Amino acid sequence: MLTRVLLKYTDDELHRRFLQSRQDFYRKALPLITVLVFALAIALEVINRGLHKGTEALAAATSAVNWLSFIIFLALSFLIRRWAWPAKAVCPLLTIIVYYYFAFVDYQNSPAVLYFT
């Protein structure tokens, strides 16, 4: 994310090489991220639907966030093979998912939670 601010290329060839290396990295990393998000979604569904029958169920919003993030990362995994622009969306999307879990799922009505999120 900081490459737009910290890396200013004057040589077009160096800039093209950087973009190609970033695309190559995310071409390898996005399928792994997608599998991990899928594993998170499956694990939470199994734990909350299978093990906790009759107790507090998984919120519909949390389930929707998990599956929507899986679909988005799956789409990005296919798009990165052709274009470099999906790499710009990976860090913000991961930040949004983590923020959702810290701010909304793990919310305990304490001032410390509100202060740090």
KOLTIRO-35692 format. One line per field, with one value per residue (C-alpha): x, y, z. Coordinates in nm, 4 decimals. Last residue first. Example, Ala and Ser with C-alpha at 12.3 -4.5 7.8 and 13.67 -1.06 7.14 Angstrom:
KOLTIRO-35692
c1 <- (1.3670, 1.2300)
c2 <- (-0.1060, -0.4500)
c3 <- (0.7140, 0.7800)
END
This chain:
KOLTIRO-35692
c1 <- (-1.0556, -0.8301, -1.0570, -1.3802, -1.2337, -1.0882, -1.4185, -1.5906, -1.9065, -1.7524, -1.7118, -1.5298, -1.7600, -1.8056, -1.4797, -1.2165, -1.3821, -1.4965, -1.1568, -0.9875, -1.2179, -1.1720, -0.7937, -0.7903, -0.9939, -0.7672, -0.4557, -0.5863, -0.7438, -0.4299, -0.3327, -0.6535, -0.4955, -0.2278, -0.4364, -0.4616, -0.3705, -0.4776, -0.8401, -0.8681, -0.7408, -0.9381, -1.2596, -1.1728, -1.0824, -1.4230, -1.6093, -1.4284, -1.4928, -1.8622, -1.8682, -1.7085, -1.8965, -2.2294, -2.1588, -2.0658, -2.3806, -2.6006, -2.4633, -2.3243, -2.5495, -2.5489, -2.6657, -2.9162, -2.6625, -2.3120, -2.1006, -2.2522, -2.3853, -2.1355, -1.8283, -1.9105, -1.9938, -1.6907, -1.4601, -1.6069, -1.5669, -1.2142, -1.1147, -1.2526, -1.0563, -0.7445, -0.8034, -0.8512, -0.5344, -0.3423, -0.4928, -0.4024, -0.0367, 0.0964, -0.0599, -0.0028, 0.3732, 0.3722, 0.1631, 0.4051, 0.6993, 0.5304, 0.4533, 0.8141, 0.9486, 0.7238, 0.8431, 1.2050, 1.1479, 0.9699, 1.2639, 1.1677, 1.0055, 0.8482, 0.8359, 0.7436, 0.3949, 0.2434, 0.4457, 0.2865, 0.0000)
c2 <- (-0.0182, 0.0423, 0.2873, 0.0983, -0.2244, -0.0445, 0.1295, -0.2053, -0.3151, -0.6526, -0.6250, -0.9324, -0.9721, -0.6031, -0.4142, -0.6869, -0.9205, -0.6422, -0.4731, -0.7974, -0.8288, -0.4636, -0.4890, -0.7992, -0.6109, -0.3053, -0.5233, -0.7250, -0.4457, -0.3060, -0.6517, -0.6578, -0.3965, -0.6260, -0.7873, -1.1340, -1.3833, -1.1333, -1.1675, -1.5366, -1.4959, -1.1706, -1.3629, -1.6171, -1.3345, -1.1729, -1.5027, -1.5815, -1.2293, -1.2715, -1.6073, -1.4768, -1.1460, -1.3260, -1.5668, -1.2781, -1.0874, -1.3920, -1.4143, -1.7517, -1.9150, -1.8729, -2.1986, -2.4578, -2.6472, -2.5212, -2.7988, -2.8347, -2.4963, -2.2713, -2.4881, -2.6069, -2.2583, -2.1044, -2.3706, -2.3435, -1.9652, -1.9756, -2.2543, -2.0494, -1.7442, -1.9632, -2.1096, -1.7621, -1.6334, -1.9251, -1.8615, -1.4931, -1.5499, -1.7042, -1.4615, -1.1958, -1.2420, -1.2539, -0.9349, -0.7606, -0.8808, -0.7532, -0.4151, -0.3807, -0.4800, -0.2246, 0.0481, -0.0429, -0.0202, 0.3133, 0.4777, 0.7692, 0.5458, 0.6831, 0.4258, 0.5622, 0.6996, 0.4572, 0.1753, 0.2353, 0.0000)
c3 <- (1.7450, 2.0447, 2.2261, 2.1633, 2.2950, 2.5981, 2.6714, 2.7236, 2.5474, 2.4578, 2.0795, 1.9457, 1.6450, 1.5694, 1.6142, 1.6090, 1.3583, 1.1271, 1.1497, 1.0438, 0.7431, 0.6451, 0.6736, 0.4533, 0.1932, 0.2086, 0.1675, -0.1287, -0.3356, -0.5002, -0.6217, -0.8282, -1.0632, -1.2092, -1.4831, -1.6350, -1.3663, -1.1032, -1.2181, -1.1258, -0.7718, -0.7393, -0.8080, -0.5390, -0.3034, -0.3606, -0.3211, 0.0046, 0.1348, 0.0573, 0.2351, 0.5523, 0.5572, 0.5038, 0.7899, 1.0141, 0.9170, 0.9785, 1.3296, 1.4240, 1.6774, 2.0539, 2.2041, 2.0807, 1.8782, 1.9501, 1.8032, 1.4588, 1.3560, 1.5317, 1.4932, 1.1422, 1.0123, 1.1800, 1.0387, 0.6876, 0.6762, 0.8162, 0.5751, 0.2837, 0.4027, 0.4203, 0.0737, -0.0721, 0.0956, -0.0550, -0.3997, -0.3620, -0.2721, -0.5943, -0.8435, -0.5781, -0.6057, -0.9863, -1.0018, -0.7686, -0.9786, -1.2956, -1.1412, -1.0234, -1.3633, -1.5346, -1.2952, -1.3581, -1.7348, -1.7045, -1.5280, -1.3060, -1.0494, -0.7342, -0.4585, -0.1159, -0.1741, -0.4254, -0.2729, 0.0665, 0.0000)
END
